Amino acid sequence: MYRMDSETINTSVNGEMDYSNLREKLLQNKDKPAIINVTIGTTFKGAIDDVDVILETLKVCGYSQDRFYIHCDAALCGLMTPFINNMISFKKPIGSVTISGHKFLGCPMSCGVQITRKSYINNLSTNVEYIASVDATISGSRNGLTPIFLWYSLSAKGQIGLQKDIKRCLDNAKYLKDRLQQAGISVMLNELSIIVVLERPRDHEFVRRWQLSCVKDMAHVIVMPGITREMLDNFISELVQQRKQWYKDGKAEAPCVGEDIGAQNCACSYHKIDYICP
């Protein structure tokens, strides 16, 4: 939006930021202040960047707190992390956090909240006589209905309800990952994530019917609050049965996803032998 120069930081195989590459880029651009977008749950693999490691890296590279700004993109996981650990906290020198309302909370339309420091808001705010109010938005306008949906969802669930949803989702994600692994299917689950990444099913109709999002040879399942064990069992059962048909004649093999999710998570014929043999 501001046509500023930017650098893309490499990621590790699980989708998390490569902190050594971050260090390299910071040192290469040491004459410039840094605005860092930290991902709290990447879109496809659900990887969570470590805010503490990033802050330590900035310190090692000689960046004082007035020379960097950290934004935490916590669209899906922003409501989960406070119940798991205090990774996101304004006690740390972060600048802002965004959280979606239509993802984990399940609001019926796209909406979200940005939380930032009051000093930043004061710098951006304009007193608009026409609306008899202070405006701090980029567009000069915002939806008045979505805050009601957010308020209703939060009020209906409450803190205890949210905590139960989060525990159930984390438990179900681990259950799905373990069951797929037992069935000999390539699968990965990042720590503190509800996104299970697996090998891409061979049949397009299967992908369409289960509404799987796919990238290269990977697909993922996002285990949301509305997903039950029964649904997961049906999915696993059908996938296992279908795989028997797809690969029964030996002419086709399950894809190798070692480079995408890690060799230790890949169950292709090559990596399976590699990790079984001493």
Salt bridges, closest charged atoms under 4 A:
GLU7 OE1 - LYS25 NZ 3.88
ASP52 OD1 - LYS92 NZ 2.97
ASP165 OD2 - LYS157 NZ 2.62
ASP165 OD1 - ARG168 NH2 2.68
ASP171 OD2 - LYS167 NZ 2.79
ASP178 OD2 - LYS174 NZ 2.84
ASP178 OD1 - LYS177 NZ 3.98
GLU199 OE2 - ARG243 NE 2.83
GLU205 OE2 - ARG208 NH2 2.64
ASP233 OD1 - ARG179 NH1 2.97
GLU238 OE2 - ARG209 NH2 1.88
ASP260 OD1 - LYS216 NZ 2.96
